[in-house]
Amino acid sequence: MSLRLRVFRPGEIVFFQDMQADDAFLLKEGRIEIFRTTDAGETVLATLGPGAIFGEMALVDSRPHSAGARAIDIAVATVIPRRDL
């Protein structure tokens, strides 16, 4: 396994909507916001805290991310590469 920790600063994008997925994430600290962007603007779908796994559905169904993710405050996540999922 090749797991590693990654730190995201407040406002930093973890991944964009429609971006090809290579990793899933396990949130260890902080908060992550999941959001979708349409012509009408941005909608926050969820706010995740420690223990949440996100980004995995794009790996499961082999499609681009259906939503984006960004750090609300300093967030630390374990990065889980596709090959280790």
C-alpha positions as CSV (number, residue, x, y, z in Angstrom):
1,M,0.0,0.0,0.0
2,S,1.2,3.5,-0.8
3,L,-1.0,5.6,1.5
4,R,0.2,9.2,2.3
5,L,-1.2,12.2,4.3
6,R,-2.0,15.4,2.5
7,V,-2.7,18.8,4.1
8,F,-5.2,21.2,2.5
9,R,-5.4,24.9,3.4
10,P,-8.7,26.7,3.8
11,G,-10.3,27.2,0.5
12,E,-8.0,24.8,-1.3
13,I,-9.7,22.6,-3.9
14,V,-9.1,18.8,-3.3
15,F,-10.7,18.0,-6.7
16,F,-13.0,19.6,-9.2
17,Q,-16.3,18.5,-10.5
18,D,-15.8,16.5,-13.8
19,M,-12.2,15.9,-13.0
20,Q,-10.9,12.4,-13.6
21,A,-10.4,10.5,-10.3
22,D,-7.2,8.8,-9.3
23,D,-7.6,8.9,-5.5
24,A,-10.1,8.6,-2.7
25,F,-9.6,10.4,0.7
26,L,-10.1,9.6,4.3
27,L,-10.5,12.8,6.3
28,K,-8.4,12.8,9.5
29,E,-8.8,16.4,10.7
30,G,-10.7,19.5,9.6
31,R,-13.7,19.9,7.4
32,I,-14.3,19.4,3.7
33,E,-17.2,20.9,1.7
34,I,-18.7,18.9,-1.3
35,F,-20.2,21.2,-3.9
36,R,-21.7,21.1,-7.4
37,T,-21.5,24.0,-9.9
38,T,-24.2,24.6,-12.5
39,D,-25.2,27.5,-14.7
40,A,-27.3,28.7,-11.8
41,G,-24.3,28.8,-9.5
42,E,-22.8,26.7,-6.7
43,T,-24.7,24.4,-4.3
44,V,-23.1,22.9,-1.2
45,L,-24.1,19.3,-1.0
46,A,-22.4,18.3,2.3
47,T,-19.9,19.3,4.9
48,L,-17.7,16.4,6.0
49,G,-15.7,16.0,9.2
50,P,-13.1,13.6,10.5
51,G,-13.7,9.9,9.6
52,A,-15.5,10.7,6.3
53,I,-14.4,9.1,3.1
54,F,-14.9,11.1,-0.1
55,G,-14.0,10.9,-3.7
56,E,-14.4,7.2,-3.8
57,M,-17.5,7.0,-6.0
58,A,-15.6,8.2,-9.0
59,L,-13.2,5.4,-8.5
60,V,-16.0,2.8,-8.0
61,D,-17.9,3.8,-11.2
62,S,-14.8,4.8,-13.2
63,R,-16.3,8.2,-14.1
64,P,-15.2,11.8,-13.4
65,H,-16.1,13.4,-10.1
66,S,-19.8,14.3,-10.0
67,A,-19.0,17.2,-7.5
68,G,-16.1,19.2,-6.3
69,A,-14.4,19.1,-2.8
70,R,-12.7,22.0,-1.0
71,A,-11.2,22.5,2.5
72,I,-13.2,24.7,4.8
73,D,-10.4,25.0,7.3
74,I,-7.0,23.2,7.6
75,A,-7.8,19.6,6.7
76,V,-5.6,16.5,6.8
77,A,-6.6,13.5,4.7
78,T,-5.1,10.1,4.0
79,V,-4.9,9.7,0.2
80,I,-6.0,6.3,-1.0
81,P,-4.8,5.7,-4.6
82,R,-7.1,3.8,-7.0
83,R,-4.8,0.7,-7.0
84,D,-5.0,0.4,-3.2
85,L,-8.8,0.9,-2.9
